[in-house]
Amino acid sequence: MALSLLTDVEVRAREALAASSIYVLREIEVDLDGGAIRLTGNVDSFYHKQLAQELVKNVLDGVEVVNALRVVYNRERSQPRRAWE
């Protein structure tokens, strides 16, 4: 693929994630990796990991998407804080 086409692909992937109503998806990093798009960063769930991949795939028909996102559970959000902590 020509460099300008690859740059366009990267921009479209970033725009798709930035338009998401799920805030954590807006923080995902998008990079070119050869002829593929690589998604990196941390998300809260496997659902968000899959959702990010599908959002990008939908706007980049035929472009390989490498999903290198890490699922990191936020314990602070899932467990109430005790008064003595």
N, CA and C atoms as a LAMMPS dump frame, in Angstrom:
ITEM: TIMESTEP
0
ITEM: NUMBER OF ATOMS
255
ITEM: BOX BOUNDS ff ff ff
-5.0000000000000000e+02 5.0000000000000000e+02
-5.0000000000000000e+02 5.0000000000000000e+02
-5.0000000000000000e+02 5.0000000000000000e+02
ITEM: ATOMS id mol type element x y z
1 1 1 N 0.84 -1.187 0
2 1 2 C 0 0 0
3 1 3 C 0.878 1.24 0
4 2 1 N 0.415 2.261 -0.673
5 2 2 C 1.161 3.513 -0.701
6 2 3 C 1.097 4.175 0.667
7 3 1 N 2.119 4.988 0.962
8 3 2 C 2.205 5.637 2.271
9 3 3 C 0.979 6.491 2.575
10 4 1 N 0.475 7.236 1.575
11 4 2 C -0.696 8.085 1.829
12 4 3 C -1.927 7.255 2.162
13 5 1 N -2.076 6.094 1.525
14 5 2 C -3.205 5.208 1.844
15 5 3 C -3.08 4.656 3.254
16 6 1 N -1.87 4.297 3.658
17 6 2 C -1.656 3.784 5.01
18 6 3 C -1.944 4.85 6.05
19 7 1 N -1.524 6.073 5.768
20 7 2 C -1.785 7.171 6.692
21 7 3 C -3.287 7.409 6.814
22 8 1 N -4.01 7.339 5.701
23 8 2 C -5.46 7.498 5.712
24 8 3 C -6.121 6.403 6.542
25 9 1 N -5.63 5.188 6.414
26 9 2 C -6.155 4.056 7.175
27 9 3 C -5.963 4.303 8.67
28 10 1 N -4.792 4.773 9.045
29 10 2 C -4.497 5.058 10.454
30 10 3 C -5.423 6.15 10.993
31 11 1 N -5.632 7.19 10.224
32 11 2 C -6.503 8.296 10.635
33 11 3 C -7.942 7.808 10.794
34 12 1 N -8.42 7.009 9.859
35 12 2 C -9.793 6.496 9.945
36 12 3 C -9.978 5.603 11.162
37 13 1 N -8.978 4.812 11.489
38 13 2 C -9.052 3.947 12.673
39 13 3 C -9.122 4.794 13.935
40 14 1 N -8.286 5.82 14.021
41 14 2 C -8.297 6.712 15.189
42 14 3 C -9.634 7.434 15.327
43 15 1 N -10.18 7.884 14.207
44 15 2 C -11.458 8.599 14.233
45 15 3 C -12.589 7.685 14.708
46 16 1 N -12.573 6.432 14.288
47 16 2 C -13.612 5.482 14.708
48 16 3 C -13.581 5.283 16.219
49 17 1 N -12.398 5.145 16.778
50 17 2 C -12.274 4.964 18.227
51 17 3 C -12.606 6.248 18.978
52 18 1 N -12.201 7.385 18.443
53 18 2 C -12.455 8.677 19.091
54 18 3 C -13.948 8.993 19.132
55 19 1 N -14.714 8.465 18.192
56 19 2 C -16.155 8.728 18.137
57 19 3 C -16.956 7.803 19.049
58 20 1 N -16.291 6.852 19.677
59 20 2 C -16.991 5.894 20.53
60 20 3 C -17.549 6.573 21.775
61 21 1 N -18.707 6.094 22.215
62 21 2 C -19.286 6.615 23.453
63 21 3 C -18.639 5.979 24.682
64 22 1 N -17.79 4.987 24.471
65 22 2 C -17.07 4.331 25.567
66 22 3 C -15.707 5.002 25.703
67 23 1 N -15.53 5.723 26.789
68 23 2 C -14.349 6.571 26.973
69 23 3 C -13.034 5.803 26.834
70 24 1 N -12.937 4.606 27.396
71 24 2 C -11.674 3.868 27.384
72 24 3 C -11.217 3.563 25.95
73 25 1 N -12.15 3.441 25.021
74 25 2 C -11.776 3.179 23.626
75 25 3 C -11.126 4.393 22.979
76 26 1 N -11.424 5.565 23.49
77 26 2 C -10.831 6.792 22.942
78 26 3 C -9.349 6.916 23.272
79 27 1 N -8.89 6.163 24.273
80 27 2 C -7.488 6.245 24.702
81 27 3 C -6.591 5.202 24.037
82 28 1 N -7.139 4.378 23.192
83 28 2 C -6.365 3.319 22.528
84 28 3 C -5.405 3.935 21.526
85 29 1 N -4.192 3.411 21.5
86 29 2 C -3.192 3.872 20.541
87 29 3 C -3.326 3.078 19.255
88 30 1 N -3.206 3.766 18.131
89 30 2 C -3.312 3.156 16.809
90 30 3 C -2.012 3.433 16.068
91 31 1 N -1.376 2.371 15.587
92 31 2 C -0.116 2.515 14.848
93 31 3 C -0.131 1.629 13.618
94 32 1 N 0.649 2.034 12.637
95 32 2 C 0.849 1.189 11.465
96 32 3 C 1.913 0.159 11.785
97 33 1 N 1.674 -1.068 11.374
98 33 2 C 2.627 -2.164 11.592
99 33 3 C 2.719 -2.917 10.272
100 34 1 N 3.628 -2.474 9.419
101 34 2 C 3.67 -3.019 8.066
102 34 3 C 2.433 -2.546 7.325
103 35 1 N 1.651 -3.469 6.817
104 35 2 C 0.402 -3.117 6.147
105 35 3 C -0.804 -3.28 7.048
106 36 1 N -0.586 -3.476 8.338
107 36 2 C -1.678 -3.706 9.282
108 36 3 C -1.793 -2.549 10.264
109 37 1 N -2.922 -2.495 10.929
110 37 2 C -3.148 -1.53 12.006
111 37 3 C -2.994 -2.273 13.323
112 38 1 N -2.208 -1.72 14.238
113 38 2 C -1.991 -2.335 15.557
114 38 3 C -2.669 -1.467 16.618
115 39 1 N -3.502 -2.113 17.44
116 39 2 C -4.159 -1.445 18.561
117 39 3 C -3.412 -1.805 19.832
118 40 1 N -2.991 -0.791 20.596
119 40 2 C -2.281 -1.033 21.849
120 40 3 C -2.864 -0.149 22.946
121 41 1 N -2.631 -0.565 24.175
122 41 2 C -3.118 0.162 25.337
123 41 3 C -3.817 -0.791 26.28
124 42 1 N -4.505 -0.233 27.256
125 42 2 C -5.22 -1.024 28.262
126 42 3 C -6.711 -0.748 28.181
127 43 1 N -7.497 -1.8 28.341
128 43 2 C -8.949 -1.675 28.416
129 43 3 C -9.438 -2.414 29.654
130 44 1 N -10.689 -2.186 30.04
131 44 2 C -11.237 -2.729 31.284
132 44 3 C -11.796 -4.141 31.173
133 45 1 N -12.069 -4.595 29.935
134 45 2 C -12.718 -5.895 29.794
135 45 3 C -12.413 -6.492 28.419
136 46 1 N -12.65 -7.791 28.32
137 46 2 C -12.489 -8.451 27.027
138 46 3 C -13.544 -7.958 26.045
139 47 1 N -14.69 -7.55 26.554
140 47 2 C -15.729 -6.959 25.707
141 47 3 C -15.2 -5.692 25.031
142 48 1 N -14.549 -4.814 25.796
143 48 2 C -13.995 -3.582 25.219
144 48 3 C -12.882 -3.892 24.224
145 49 1 N -12.088 -4.905 24.504
146 49 2 C -11.02 -5.308 23.582
147 49 3 C -11.626 -5.729 22.24
148 50 1 N -12.645 -6.568 22.292
149 50 2 C -13.297 -7.031 21.07
150 50 3 C -14.031 -5.893 20.365
151 51 1 N -14.694 -5.039 21.128
152 51 2 C -15.434 -3.919 20.556
153 51 3 C -14.501 -2.975 19.795
154 52 1 N -13.346 -2.683 20.364
155 52 2 C -12.376 -1.811 19.683
156 52 3 C -11.953 -2.413 18.353
157 53 1 N -11.67 -3.69 18.368
158 53 2 C -11.252 -4.377 17.142
159 53 3 C -12.353 -4.308 16.082
160 54 1 N -13.583 -4.57 16.471
161 54 2 C -14.685 -4.563 15.515
162 54 3 C -14.982 -3.162 14.982
163 55 1 N -14.875 -2.142 15.83
164 55 2 C -15.072 -0.764 15.367
165 55 3 C -14.08 -0.419 14.268
166 56 1 N -12.831 -0.783 14.491
167 56 2 C -11.791 -0.468 13.515
168 56 3 C -11.97 -1.298 12.244
169 57 1 N -12.262 -2.58 12.395
170 57 2 C -12.467 -3.435 11.218
171 57 3 C -13.611 -2.932 10.343
172 58 1 N -14.657 -2.414 10.961
173 58 2 C -15.811 -1.934 10.197
174 58 3 C -15.49 -0.74 9.312
175 59 1 N -14.56 0.1 9.717
176 59 2 C -14.212 1.266 8.89
177 59 3 C -13.028 0.995 7.977
178 60 1 N -12.318 -0.109 8.181
179 60 2 C -11.14 -0.43 7.375
180 60 3 C -11.334 -1.765 6.666
181 61 1 N -12.231 -1.799 5.747
182 61 2 C -12.545 -3.026 5.034
183 61 3 C -11.299 -3.602 4.352
184 62 1 N -10.944 -4.817 4.74
185 62 2 C -9.837 -5.509 4.094
186 62 3 C -8.465 -5.26 4.693
187 63 1 N -8.362 -4.397 5.698
188 63 2 C -7.076 -4.113 6.33
189 63 3 C -6.958 -5 7.577
190 64 1 N -5.797 -5.636 7.733
191 64 2 C -5.573 -6.479 8.907
192 64 3 C -5.484 -5.622 10.163
193 65 1 N -6.157 -6.07 11.221
194 65 2 C -6.12 -5.378 12.515
195 65 3 C -5.456 -6.312 13.517
196 66 1 N -4.351 -5.852 14.097
197 66 2 C -3.639 -6.611 15.122
198 66 3 C -4.071 -6.049 16.466
199 67 1 N -4.764 -6.871 17.243
200 67 2 C -5.31 -6.425 18.523
201 67 3 C -4.335 -6.802 19.633
202 68 1 N -3.495 -5.844 20.03
203 68 2 C -2.506 -6.06 21.09
204 68 3 C -2.942 -5.366 22.384
205 69 1 N -4.246 -5.154 22.543
206 69 2 C -4.764 -4.509 23.754
207 69 3 C -4.636 -5.439 24.946
208 70 1 N -4.349 -4.859 26.115
209 70 2 C -4.261 -5.62 27.366
210 70 3 C -5.504 -5.341 28.195
211 71 1 N -6.074 -6.4 28.751
212 71 2 C -7.216 -6.247 29.639
213 71 3 C -6.683 -6.12 31.064
214 72 1 N -6.965 -4.972 31.684
215 72 2 C -6.52 -4.699 33.052
216 72 3 C -7.755 -4.31 33.848
217 73 1 N -8.106 -5.166 34.792
218 73 2 C -9.275 -4.893 35.619
219 73 3 C -8.925 -3.834 36.658
220 74 1 N -9.809 -2.883 36.825
221 74 2 C -9.605 -1.813 37.788
222 74 3 C -10.278 -2.222 39.098
223 75 1 N -9.486 -2.696 40.051
224 75 2 C -10.029 -3.181 41.325
225 75 3 C -10.694 -2.067 42.114
226 76 1 N -10.204 -0.846 41.996
227 76 2 C -10.798 0.262 42.748
228 76 3 C -12.253 0.466 42.367
229 77 1 N -12.567 0.33 41.103
230 77 2 C -13.929 0.527 40.65
231 77 3 C -14.83 -0.641 41.024
232 78 1 N -14.283 -1.848 41.055
233 78 2 C -15.117 -3.023 41.277
234 78 3 C -15.337 -3.347 42.751
235 79 1 N -14.516 -2.789 43.635
236 79 2 C -14.668 -3.065 45.055
237 79 3 C -14.831 -1.759 45.83
238 80 1 N -15.824 -1.691 46.717
239 80 2 C -15.985 -0.466 47.506
240 80 3 C -14.793 -0.259 48.431
241 81 1 N -14.447 0.98 48.629
242 81 2 C -13.335 1.325 49.501
243 81 3 C -13.776 1.299 50.957
244 82 1 N -12.983 0.674 51.799
245 82 2 C -13.304 0.603 53.248
246 82 3 C -12.858 1.892 53.925
247 83 1 N -13.518 2.26 54.979
248 83 2 C -13.228 3.524 55.678
249 83 3 C -11.813 3.563 56.21
250 84 1 N -11.229 2.426 56.579
251 84 2 C -9.891 2.421 57.172
252 84 3 C -8.78 2.348 56.127
253 85 1 N -9.094 2.315 54.848
254 85 2 C -8.056 2.252 53.822
255 85 3 C -7.691 3.616 53.327
